[in-house]
Structure formats: structure tokens, C-alpha cells
Amino acid sequence: MNYEIVNLEQKIVVGVSAITSNNNPKMGEVIAGLWVKLYEGGVHSMIKNKVNEYAIGLYSDYSNDQYCVTAGNEVSKADNDQLTVKIIPAGKYAKFSIHGHMEKAVAKAWGEIWQMDLDRSFTGDFEEYLNSDWENADIDIYISLK
């Protein structure tokens, strides 16, 4: 799978979060539940100061085999006391651009990324959903590098 190396500025993400792990048999349900809460639960419309309408799925706070998953949006300023605020650190990232069925394309890409020998920093990996077309999604996945 091809990727390019990019340098990103810090991003602020506001949304909803949960702790999970790849070993958790309910990982998929946990992550799907965050997206349901974001869109069907009305959280998306509550987020103030959005930079754009691109949804972000952030994986951060890696510890042992667990990590925090946040579904939300990039904001110019965190101004939502009742929601989770996370920082995507500035730095070097491997950027993977994928296209296809939103859920299947992302799952397939992550399966391939996990097999790659990337010099990962585990400071914050994220998916940026560039459109909301479930069948023909355009998604960029960013993996933080050392």
C-alpha cells in the first residue's frame, strides 16, 4: 500500500471518546457506537468552531494494548466543555489515501498498515473522512512517525 510522508501542524479535535483495544472482542461495537453518538446522538451539531465538515477518527493515548478512540471534528478553538478535547501533535506522518466503501476500505487499510514496518511514534493516528458517501468514501489515514 502506497503512502507519502507529510508534516502536519497541530490539530485540535472535539468529539466523543472511549477506551478499547485490538484484543477487545467488542472493539468494532465500541468504535461504531462513537460514530452513532456523533451523528445520530446530535453531538456533531453541538461542536463549535469546526475548521471544516471532515469527520476525524483519532486513536491516541496508547498504553499497553489499549488506546483512546475519538470520533469528532477538527476545531480552531476548543469551546465544548461537555465533550472530549484531544490534540493531534504536530509532526511527521505517513499519509494513506484510500477510496471505497467507508467501513470496508478503512478496515482493509488498517489491516495492511498493521503489517507494515513503519517507524511509528504512537502519539496520534487518525482517519480524516473527506466526504460522507458511504459507498464511495475518500479517506486519508495518518500514522504518526518518529
Phi and psi in degrees as a GROMACS rama.xvg file:
@    title "Ramachandran Plot"
@    xaxis  label "Phi"
@    yaxis  label "Psi"
@TYPE xy
-83.5415  150.873  ASN-2
-152.329  164.999  TYR-3
-123.314  152.765  GLU-4
-91.2634  127.353  ILE-5
-130.474  154.968  VAL-6
-109.162  126.686  ASN-7
-113.948  148.699  LEU-8
-78.7346  161.981  GLU-9
-59.2055  143.049  GLN-10
-124.554  145.574  LYS-11
-106.704  128.503  ILE-12
-118.163  132.945  VAL-13
-119.608  134.915  VAL-14
178.167  -143.751  GLY-15
-121.581  145.891  VAL-16
-133.088  161.296  SER-17
-154.634  156.573  ALA-18
-98.7703  135.421  ILE-19
-151.754  -173.246  THR-20
-152.673  161.819  SER-21
-67.2282  -20.6768  ASN-22
-86.6749  -9.53781  ASN-23
-74.606  118.53  ASN-24
-61.2838  -17.9212  PRO-25
-102.04  14.3369  LYS-26
-52.773  -48.8931  MET-27
-59.2917  -40.5775  GLY-28
-66.8068  -40.5252  GLU-29
-60.8455  -49.4394  VAL-30
-66.8368  -44.5454  ILE-31
-59.9292  -38.2024  ALA-32
-61.752  -34.2894  GLY-33
-65.8758  -41.5967  LEU-34
-67.1023  -37.0382  TRP-35
-62.6995  -45.8167  VAL-36
-62.6945  -40.2626  LYS-37
-62.1155  -48.1281  LEU-38
-95.756  -51.2448  TYR-39
-79.9706  -24.0173  GLU-40
-85.5104  -2.14443  GLY-41
84.4843  3.76034  GLY-42
-64.5448  -40.9381  VAL-43
-52.6432  -43.3171  HIS-44
-72.9393  -17.7012  SER-45
-83.8416  -19.6378  MET-46
-69.8556  123.512  ILE-47
-94.4389  155.131  LYS-48
64.7986  34.7363  ASN-49
-61.974  137.427  LYS-50
-75.6586  -35.9269  VAL-51
-159.456  -175.236  ASN-52
-95.9513  6.3928  GLU-53
-68.9401  124.153  TYR-54
-74.6952  147.533  ALA-55
-125.846  132.925  ILE-56
-110.023  109.837  GLY-57
-107.303  136.799  LEU-58
-116.294  117.004  TYR-59
-144.576  -177.657  SER-60
51.6827  47.8407  ASP-61
-64.6139  131.401  TYR-62
-150.763  119.31  SER-63
54.46  -120.673  ASN-64
-104.865  9.90338  ASP-65
-105.91  160.654  GLN-66
-155.729  164.36  TYR-67
-96.47  133.823  CYS-68
-111.026  131.054  VAL-69
-125.643  129.728  THR-70
-109.549  122.477  ALA-71
-173.21  -149.638  GLY-72
-136.891  152.593  ASN-73
-74.0113  138.398  GLU-74
-126.597  157.584  VAL-75
-81.2721  -25.7769  SER-76
-154.618  133.203  LYS-77
-75.3992  117.963  ALA-78
-142.159  36.1981  ASP-79
-131.706  93.45  ASN-80
-61.1188  -34.0373  ASP-81
-85.6344  -2.60242  GLN-82
-111.708  163.212  LEU-83
-73.3238  138.569  THR-84
-119.206  125.535  VAL-85
-129.139  151.003  LYS-86
-110.132  128.427  ILE-87
-93.1318  114.85  ILE-88
-68.2532  148.599  PRO-89
-62.6205  148.586  ALA-90
156.643  -164.093  GLY-91
-95.2446  133.99  LYS-92
-135.613  148.038  TYR-93
-89.8669  123.721  ALA-94
-107.208  121.265  LYS-95
-110.012  123.081  PHE-96
-103.07  121.549  SER-97
-124.925  159.279  ILE-98
-142.939  140.815  HIS-99
145.566  -161.613  GLY-100
-59.9509  125.054  HIS-101
-49.7642  -55.5937  MET-102
-71.9776  -45.7249  GLU-103
-67.8734  -41.9635  LYS-104
-64.9977  -40.9375  ALA-105
-67.4314  -45.4254  VAL-106
-60.6462  -43.2278  ALA-107
-63.9596  -44.5334  LYS-108
-61.9141  -45.7975  ALA-109
-62.7566  -38.4372  TRP-110
-57.7577  -40.0242  GLY-111
-74.8811  -39.9615  GLU-112
-61.6742  -42.5313  ILE-113
-61.2451  -24.6496  TRP-114
-87.9878  -9.9989  GLN-115
-83.2651  152.131  MET-116
-94.5651  72.7065  ASP-117
-95.1215  145.33  LEU-118
-84.0516  73.6068  ASP-119
-76.2133  144.68  ARG-120
-100.668  -17.7212  SER-121
56.9958  35.6033  PHE-122
-94.7426  -15.676  THR-123
161.992  108.084  GLY-124
-108.819  144.457  ASP-125
-152.817  157.486  PHE-126
-108.442  136.74  GLU-127
-119.827  116.234  GLU-128
-89.781  109.194  TYR-129
-82.9961  -12.6223  LEU-130
-150.028  175.896  ASN-131
-116.587  24.3009  SER-132
-83.1497  104.732  ASP-133
-56.2994  -40.5031  TRP-134
-84.1398  -28.1806  GLU-135
-129.476  56.895  ASN-136
-76.3969  146.073  ALA-137
-111.611  120.062  ASP-138
-135.166  135.81  ILE-139
-107.885  130.197  ASP-140
-110.35  128.717  ILE-141
-114.588  126.176  TYR-142
-112.528  121.903  ILE-143
-68.7643  134.931  SER-144
-117.57  156.031  LEU-145
